[in-house]
Amino acid sequence: MRALLIVNPNATTTTPAGRDRLAHALSGRTQLTVAHTTHRGHAADLARSAHADGMDVVIAHGGDGTVNEIVNGLLGPSPDRGPDPTLPRLAVVPGGSANVFARSLGIAPDPMEATEQLLALLADRTARRIGLGHCDGRWFVFNAGLGLDAQVCEAVDLSRLSGKKATSSRYVRHAITQFFASKRIEPALTLEVPGQDPVAGVYYAFVSNSSPWTFLDRRPVHTNPGTSFGTGLGVFAMATMRVVPSLRVVRQLLAKQGDPSSPYLLRADDVTHVRARSTRPIGLQVDGDYLGLRTDVEFVSVPSILEVVAPAQ
């Protein structure tokens, strides 16, 4: 089995010793090539080369951003494609701060535990096909969003440029700051969901490809608990920025059996696509990566497009 290990040495929880142990363990089970990313977009380039070279599996050791780059490198920009039997399988050993994708697949959050888990999965040839989301020429593996969460991702990216780590507490602080800043702005979004009338007056929208939507340390945050890698997309959109109803929804998001509902909440599950139009440019994020301002975005569910090394459902 030929494998390419793509390591992001700047990911939050990767260490030189951990990377060496992972590479040593994998080299005993695979014909291993190791590559370290050096710049933005490098993981996508490496993934494209792995496909062209006929690699059997690509292993990501980094955070969700590294995984997203690899997926986009493997699949290319267009969603109008079917499953490709020549595509390498994707495996993940978490190395970031949240590791939402890996944890949603059932991969252990601790890198050493995940390494042992991966070796067992490779030995048993355990893999499954999953669906992904697509928007604005980009694939997303767990979530995308317009408005509030994109603003938070932008703020965290800027803080990382100044040398600050992306921690759960930092995300929460930025979320609170951006929430109160957004209260002074009129809602700009209108959402078009199949089978429903367009919904205007939306402040922000989350689109999920799996559940949980994210994690705060060990605590999962559920926006659309029925969404999975085997269903369509989940839509979660708020039509208020008032504090009291927003806090009620936040409490539901953090509940163990979260099933959020509110008169101000548009929630739809298992949708094939959703279109968002905005009366002014509004921020877009994909898997935590801030992409910039947009006025018209269509999110599409593409089923069974990628084979991943992960526990059976």
C-alpha positions in Angstrom: 0.0 0.0 0.0 1.5 3.3 -1.1 0.7 6.2 1.2 1.5 9.9 1.3 1.6 11.5 4.8 1.0 15.3 4.5 2.1 17.1 7.6 1.3 20.7 8.5 4.1 21.5 10.9 2.4 24.7 11.9 -0.9 23.1 13.1 -1.8 23.8 16.6 -1.2 20.4 18.3 1.5 18.8 16.0 5.0 18.3 17.5 8.2 17.1 16.0 8.3 14.0 18.2 4.7 13.2 17.4 5.2 13.6 13.7 8.3 11.3 13.9 6.3 8.6 15.8 3.5 8.8 13.3 5.8 8.4 10.3 7.7 5.5 12.0 4.5 3.7 12.8 3.1 4.1 9.2 6.4 3.2 7.5 6.1 -0.3 9.0 2.7 -0.9 7.4 2.9 1.1 4.1 5.3 2.3 1.5 5.4 5.8 3.0 6.3 9.1 1.6 6.3 12.1 3.9 5.7 15.7 2.8 5.6 18.9 5.0 3.5 21.8 3.9 5.4 25.1 3.6 2.7 27.5 2.4 -1.0 28.0 1.9 -2.3 25.8 -0.9 0.7 23.4 -0.6 -1.4 20.5 0.8 -3.8 20.8 -2.2 -0.8 20.6 -4.6 0.5 17.6 -2.8 -2.8 15.8 -2.9 -3.1 16.4 -6.7 0.3 14.9 -7.1 -0.6 11.9 -5.0 -3.6 11.2 -7.2 -1.5 11.6 -10.4 1.2 9.3 -8.9 -1.4 6.5 -8.1 -1.1 6.7 -4.3 -3.5 4.4 -2.4 -4.1 6.6 0.6 -3.4 10.2 1.6 -3.0 10.8 5.3 -3.5 14.3 6.7 -1.7 15.2 9.9 -2.9 18.7 10.7 -6.1 20.6 11.4 -9.4 21.0 9.5 -7.8 23.5 7.2 -5.2 21.0 6.1 -7.9 18.4 5.5 -10.0 20.9 3.4 -7.0 21.7 1.2 -6.3 18.0 0.6 -9.9 17.3 -0.3 -10.0 20.2 -2.7 -6.7 19.1 -4.2 -8.1 15.6 -4.8 -11.5 16.5 -6.1 -10.8 19.7 -8.1 -13.2 22.8 -8.2 -16.3 21.3 -9.9 -19.1 19.5 -8.1 -20.3 18.0 -11.3 -18.5 14.7 -11.0 -19.1 11.2 -9.9 -17.0 9.0 -7.6 -13.5 8.3 -9.0 -12.2 4.8 -8.4 -8.6 6.0 -9.0 -8.8 8.6 -6.2 -6.7 7.8 -3.1 -8.5 7.2 0.1 -8.3 10.0 2.7 -7.2 9.3 6.3 -6.8 11.8 9.1 -4.6 12.0 12.2 -5.7 15.1 14.1 -3.2 17.9 14.7 -5.3 21.0 14.8 -7.3 22.8 17.5 -10.8 21.6 16.9 -10.4 18.7 14.5 -14.1 18.7 13.7 -13.9 16.5 10.6 -11.8 13.7 12.2 -13.9 13.6 15.4 -17.1 13.5 13.4 -15.8 10.5 11.6 -15.1 8.7 14.9 -11.4 9.3 14.9 -9.8 9.7 18.3 -8.8 13.4 19.1 -5.5 12.4 20.6 -2.9 12.0 17.9 -1.2 8.9 19.4 -4.6 7.2 19.9 -5.6 8.2 16.4 -2.3 6.7 15.0 -3.1 3.3 16.6 -6.7 3.5 15.3 -5.5 4.3 11.8 -3.0 1.4 11.8 -5.9 -1.0 12.7 -8.2 0.5 10.1 -5.6 0.2 7.4 -4.8 -3.4 8.4 -8.5 -4.3 8.2 -9.0 -2.2 5.0 -11.9 -0.4 6.7 -13.2 2.5 4.7 -16.5 4.1 3.8 -17.8 6.6 1.3 -19.1 10.0 2.5 -20.9 13.0 0.9 -19.4 16.5 0.9 -20.7 20.0 0.5 -19.7 22.4 -2.2 -20.0 26.2 -2.7 -18.2 29.0 -4.5 -15.9 26.6 -6.2 -14.8 24.9 -3.0 -15.6 21.7 -1.2 -16.3 21.6 2.5 -16.2 18.6 4.7 -18.1 19.7 7.8 -19.6 23.2 7.6 -19.7 26.5 5.8 -21.4 29.8 6.7 -22.3 33.3 5.9 -22.2 36.2 8.3 -21.4 35.7 12.0 -19.2 32.6 11.9 -17.3 33.9 8.8 -16.6 37.1 10.7 -15.3 35.1 13.6 -13.1 33.0 11.3 -11.7 36.2 9.8 -10.9 37.6 13.3 -9.2 34.4 14.4 -7.2 34.2 11.2 -6.0 37.8 11.8 -5.0 36.9 15.4 -3.1 33.9 14.2 -1.1 36.1 11.9 0.1 38.0 15.0 1.2 34.7 16.6 -1.8 33.8 18.7 -3.1 30.3 18.8 -6.6 29.3 17.6 -8.1 28.1 20.9 -11.8 27.5 21.9 -11.7 30.4 24.3 -10.4 32.7 21.5 -13.2 31.6 19.2 -15.7 32.3 22.0 -14.3 35.8 22.7 -14.4 36.7 19.0 -17.9 35.3 18.6 -19.2 37.5 21.5 -17.4 40.6 20.0 -18.8 39.9 16.5 -22.3 39.2 17.8 -22.6 42.6 19.5 -21.0 44.3 16.5 -23.5 42.7 14.2 -26.5 43.8 16.3 -26.2 47.3 14.9 -26.5 46.1 11.2 -29.7 45.3 9.4 -30.2 41.7 8.2 -29.1 41.2 4.6 -29.7 37.5 3.7 -32.5 35.8 1.9 -32.4 32.0 1.9 -34.0 29.7 -0.8 -34.5 26.2 0.4 -36.2 23.6 -1.8 -39.9 23.2 -1.1 -40.2 26.4 1.0 -40.9 30.0 0.3 -37.8 32.2 0.3 -37.0 33.5 3.9 -35.8 37.1 4.1 -34.5 39.0 7.1 -31.7 36.5 8.0 -28.7 37.8 9.9 -26.4 34.7 9.5 -26.6 31.2 8.2 -24.7 28.0 8.9 -24.7 25.1 6.4 -23.6 21.7 7.8 -22.4 18.5 6.1 -22.1 16.6 9.4 -22.9 16.9 13.1 -21.7 18.3 15.5 -21.3 21.6 13.8 -18.2 22.2 15.8 -16.6 21.5 19.2 -15.8 23.7 22.2 -12.9 21.7 23.6 -14.7 18.4 24.5 -18.3 19.8 24.2 -20.0 19.2 20.8 -22.2 22.0 19.4 -25.2 20.7 17.5 -27.0 22.9 15.0 -28.5 20.1 12.9 -28.2 16.9 14.8 -29.8 14.8 12.1 -27.2 15.8 9.5 -24.4 13.3 8.7 -22.0 12.4 6.0 -24.7 10.2 4.5 -27.5 12.8 4.3 -28.0 16.1 2.6 -27.0 19.4 4.1 -28.3 21.0 7.2 -29.4 24.7 7.3 -29.4 26.8 10.5 -30.2 30.5 10.0 -31.2 33.2 12.6 -33.6 36.1 11.9 -32.8 37.9 15.1 -29.8 39.3 17.0 -31.7 40.0 20.2 -29.8 38.8 23.2 -32.5 36.8 25.1 -33.7 34.6 22.2 -30.2 34.2 20.9 -29.0 32.9 24.4 -31.9 30.4 24.4 -30.8 29.0 21.1 -27.1 28.9 22.3 -28.2 26.9 25.3 -29.9 24.4 23.0 -26.9 24.1 20.8 -24.8 23.1 23.8 -27.3 20.7 25.2 -26.3 17.0 25.2 -29.2 16.1 23.0 -29.3 19.4 21.2 -32.3 19.9 19.0 -32.5 23.7 18.5 -35.8 25.4 17.7 -37.0 29.0 18.0 -39.6 31.3 16.3 -36.6 33.2 14.9 -34.7 30.1 13.6 -34.9 28.6 10.1 -33.7 25.0 10.3 -33.9 22.5 7.5 -32.3 19.1 7.4 -31.3 16.8 4.5 -31.5 19.4 1.8 -29.9 18.9 -1.6 -29.0 22.6 -2.0 -29.7 26.0 -0.5 -29.1 29.4 -2.1 -28.3 32.5 -0.1 -28.6 36.0 -1.6 -27.4 39.1 0.3 -28.3 42.8 -0.2 -24.7 43.7 0.6 -21.4 41.8 0.5 -21.2 39.4 3.5 -18.5 37.1 4.7 -18.2 33.5 3.7 -16.3 30.7 5.5 -15.7 27.1 4.5 -14.4 24.6 7.1 -13.2 27.5 9.2 -11.3 29.2 6.3 -12.5 32.8 5.6 -12.9 33.3 1.8 -14.0 36.9 1.7 -17.2 38.8 0.9 -20.0 37.4 -1.3 -23.6 38.4 -2.3 -24.9 35.2 -3.9 -23.8 31.7 -2.8 -25.3 28.3 -3.6 -24.5 25.4 -1.3 -24.8 21.9 -2.8 -24.8 18.4 -1.3 -22.7 15.9 -3.3 -23.3 12.3 -2.0 -20.8 9.5 -1.7 -18.0 11.4 -3.4 -15.0 10.5 -1.2 -13.7 7.3 0.4 -12.3 7.8 3.8 -10.4 5.5 6.2 -12.7 5.6 9.2 -14.8 3.4 11.5 -17.9 1.9 10.0 -21.1 3.9 10.8 
